[in-house]
């Protein structure tokens, strides 16, 4: 009897528990539903605002033209001056001579200015005919070389890496030979003079002709000694 009574009580207790749990679940579902709040919106259409008229445009005022300047008085011509000596420029021509060594010798001809003399005579002007005279001194650039061997760079100057130049003057005869070479200027003094004189004595030029015949002239030549870098 006790076993039967305990089984009935346990079954009744289980039924009560199932009903209680079912009620809790149903109540939880009802409470978790969201509440919807409905708001009413009213739309009112406003009238469009009238566009403001554009501002009036200002007219550009033209600038007045600049005042014209009076013409400057023309310069008066100057009277010619007589009895003056003017020096005419002559371009400086240079001749380069390559040496197959570690040094180079540059041969440059100095520019020789010419003079123009103007004057007046006491008597009436008239044509004056003077016989042409051969030039006594010219630049070496006016001569046509036939044989011109460059001077040898002195070994002592090459070893000490000394550079400089020499200006030599000589006479070219009617046959084109070189006579009477003379050192005019050298820097540094005495370093390259002997080499230049030894080379110039073996130079040959085409004879300078004047009025169809060869003449002897005096010429000047500048030789520069430079070491190749």
C-alpha positions in Angstrom: 0.0 0.0 0.0 2.8 2.4 0.8 4.5 1.9 -2.5 1.3 2.5 -4.4 0.5 5.7 -2.4 4.1 7.1 -3.0 3.8 6.4 -6.7 0.5 8.3 -6.9 1.8 11.2 -4.9 4.9 11.4 -7.1 2.8 11.4 -10.3 0.6 14.1 -9.0 3.6 16.2 -8.0 5.1 15.8 -11.4 1.9 17.0 -13.1 1.8 20.1 -10.9 5.4 20.9 -11.7 4.7 20.5 -15.5 1.7 22.8 -15.3 3.6 25.4 -13.3 6.5 25.4 -15.8 4.1 25.7 -18.8 2.5 28.7 -17.2 5.9 30.4 -16.7 6.9 29.8 -20.3 3.6 31.2 -21.6 3.9 34.3 -19.4 7.6 34.8 -20.5 6.5 34.7 -24.2 3.8 37.3 -23.7 6.2 39.7 -21.8 9.0 39.5 -24.5 6.8 40.7 -27.4 7.8 44.3 -28.4 5.4 47.1 -28.0 5.0 49.2 -31.1 4.4 53.0 -30.7 2.8 54.6 -33.7 3.6 58.3 -34.2 1.7 60.5 -36.6 3.6 62.9 -38.9 1.9 65.7 -40.7 3.7 67.2 -43.8 3.0 70.9 -44.7 4.3 72.2 -48.1 5.7 75.8 -47.8 5.4 78.2 -50.7 8.6 78.7 -52.7 10.5 82.0 -51.9 10.9 84.4 -54.8 14.4 84.7 -56.2 16.1 88.0 -55.5 16.9 90.1 -58.6 20.6 90.2 -59.6 22.5 93.4 -58.7 23.0 95.9 -61.5 26.3 95.7 -63.3 28.7 98.6 -63.2 30.1 99.9 -66.4 33.9 100.1 -66.7 35.2 103.6 -67.0 37.9 103.8 -69.7 41.2 105.2 -68.4 42.4 108.4 -70.0 45.4 108.1 -72.4 48.8 109.0 -71.1 50.0 112.5 -72.1 52.3 112.4 -75.1 55.9 113.5 -74.4 57.5 116.2 -76.5 60.1 115.0 -78.9 63.7 115.3 -77.6 65.8 117.7 -79.5 68.1 116.0 -82.0 71.8 116.0 -81.2 73.7 118.5 -83.2 76.4 116.9 -85.5 79.9 117.4 -84.2 82.5 119.0 -86.4 85.2 116.6 -87.6 88.4 116.8 -85.8 91.5 116.8 -87.9 95.0 115.9 -87.0 94.1 112.8 -84.9 95.7 109.4 -84.8 93.4 106.4 -84.5 94.4 102.8 -83.7 92.7 100.2 -85.8 92.0 96.8 -83.9 93.5 93.7 -85.5 92.2 90.3 -84.3 94.7 88.1 -82.4 95.4 85.0 -84.3 96.8 81.9 -82.7 98.6 78.9 -84.2 98.6 75.6 -82.2 101.4 73.1 -82.7 100.9 69.6 -81.2 103.9 67.8 -79.7 103.9 63.9 -79.5 105.1 64.1 -75.9 103.5 64.5 -72.5 103.8 68.2 -73.1 102.5 70.7 -75.7 103.8 73.9 -77.2 101.3 76.4 -78.4 102.5 78.9 -81.0 100.5 82.1 -81.0 101.1 85.2 -83.2 100.6 88.5 -81.4 98.3 91.1 -82.9 100.0 94.1 -84.5 98.0 97.3 -84.5 98.0 99.5 -87.5 97.8 103.3 -87.4 95.7 105.7 -89.4 96.9 109.3 -89.5 94.7 112.2 -90.6 95.9 115.7 -91.1 95.6 118.9 -93.2 97.9 121.0 -95.3 98.3 124.7 -95.6 97.8 124.7 -99.4 94.8 123.6 -101.5 93.9 119.9 -101.1 95.1 117.7 -103.9 95.8 114.0 -104.6 99.1 112.8 -103.1 100.6 109.7 -104.6 103.2 107.9 -102.6 105.2 104.9 -103.9 104.2 101.7 -102.1 106.8 100.5 -99.5 107.2 96.9 -98.5 106.4 96.2 -94.8 109.4 95.9 -92.5 107.6 94.1 -89.7 104.6 91.7 -89.9 103.0 89.0 -87.7 104.0 85.4 -88.2 100.4 84.6 -88.9 100.7 86.4 -92.3 103.5 84.0 -93.4 102.8 80.6 -95.0 105.0 78.0 -93.2 106.9 75.4 -95.3 108.7 73.7 -92.4 108.0 74.6 -88.8 109.1 72.0 -86.2 107.9 72.8 -82.7 110.6 73.2 -80.0 111.4 70.3 -77.7 110.1 70.7 -74.1 113.2 70.9 -71.9 113.5 67.7 -69.8 114.3 69.6 -66.6 111.3 71.9 -67.0 109.1 68.9 -67.7 110.4 67.1 -64.7 109.8 70.1 -62.5 106.4 70.7 -64.2 107.3 74.3 -65.2 105.1 76.0 -67.8 105.6 79.4 -69.5 105.9 81.2 -72.9 108.5 82.8 -75.1 108.2 85.7 -77.6 110.8 85.4 -80.4 111.5 87.8 -83.2 113.3 86.8 -86.5 113.9 87.8 -90.1 112.5 85.9 -93.0 114.7 86.4 -96.0 113.9 86.6 -99.7 114.5 82.8 -99.9 112.2 82.0 -96.9 115.0 81.2 -94.5 115.0 82.4 -90.9 117.8 84.6 -89.8 118.8 86.5 -86.6 116.3 85.0 -84.1 116.1 87.1 -80.9 114.2 86.5 -77.7 111.9 89.5 -76.9 110.2 88.1 -73.8 110.2 84.9 -71.8 108.4 83.6 -68.7 110.1 82.2 -66.6 113.3 83.9 -68.0 115.9 81.6 -69.5 114.0 78.3 -69.1 112.7 77.8 -72.7 115.0 80.3 -74.6 117.5 77.8 -75.9 114.9 75.3 -77.1 113.0 78.0 -78.9 116.1 79.5 -80.7 117.2 76.0 -81.7 113.8 75.2 -83.3 113.3 78.6 -85.0 116.6 78.4 -86.8 115.3 75.4 -88.8 112.0 77.0 -89.7 111.2 77.8 -93.4 108.5 80.1 -94.8 107.2 81.0 -98.2 108.9 84.3 -99.2 106.8 87.4 -98.6 106.1 89.1 -102.0 105.6 92.8 -102.5 104.8 94.2 -105.9 105.5 90.8 -107.5 109.0 90.3 -106.0 110.1 88.6 -102.8 111.2 90.8 -99.9 112.8 90.3 -96.5 110.5 91.0 -93.5 110.8 90.9 -89.7 108.3 88.7 -87.9 107.4 88.0 -84.4 106.0 84.7 -82.9 104.8 83.7 -79.4 105.3 80.1 -78.2 103.5 78.7 -75.1 104.8 75.7 -73.2 101.9 73.8 -71.5 102.0 70.3 -69.8 99.1 68.0 -70.7 96.9 67.2 -67.8 
